[in-house]
Amino acid sequence: MKGEVSRFEIGKPVTIAEAKKEIRNRYFARMKESTDYGDDHINRNAEGYLKSLDSFVATKHPNLVIYISC
């Protein structure tokens, strides 16, 4: 919109399982840095988050869902 140049790189496709593993690792790291919660609490929250992701994917065709790493 502002006429700026952006560069995008497209990596190799990954499975939902691989994406979920990366999401879990990033979620865990972010929560560990920003809260005083213990590992067990963070793991339980991560599981809940990933279950909601599973529900979302189940309502869509899995081949139409993509994961964009940031």
N, C-alpha and C positions, 0 to 999 in steps of 0.2 A: 504494500500500500504506500509505503514511503519511498519506493524506488530503490530500496537497499538490496544489495547482493547477498544472498544466503547460499550456503553450501550444505548439501545433504549427502550423506553417504548411506548406501543401502548394504547392509550386511547379509550374511547367509540366513536363510529361513531357520527358525528354531521351532521345536515342538512346544505344545502348551506346557508339558512337564518341565522343559528347560526354562521356559519363561517364568513359570511359577517358582522354580529354584532360585532364579535371579531376583525375583520380586521378594521372596522370603529373606534372602541374604541382605538386600538393600533395606528392607523394612526393619530387620533385626538391627542392622548397623545404625540406622537413623534413630530408632527408639533407644538404643543403648547410649547414644550420644546425648539425646535430648531429654531423657527422663531418668529417674532413679529406680525404675522398675527392675525387678530381678529377671533373670533369663527365663524362668518358668512362666511368669506373667507375660512376657513379650512373646514367647512361643505360643501360648494360648491365644493371644490376640492375633498373631500372624496366622494361625490356623483358621480362626474365624474370618479373617480377611480373605484368605485363599478359598474358603468354602463359598463366600459370596461371589468370588470370581468364577468358581465352578458353576454356580447357579446361573450367572450371566451367560457363560459360554453354552450351557445346556439349552438356554432359550433361543440361542442363535445357532446357525450351522457352524460347527467348529472350523470349517475351512474358510469361513468369512471373517474370523476373528484374527487380528494381528496384534502383536506386541511391539511397541516402539520403545526402545531403550533410550533413556535420557541421561 
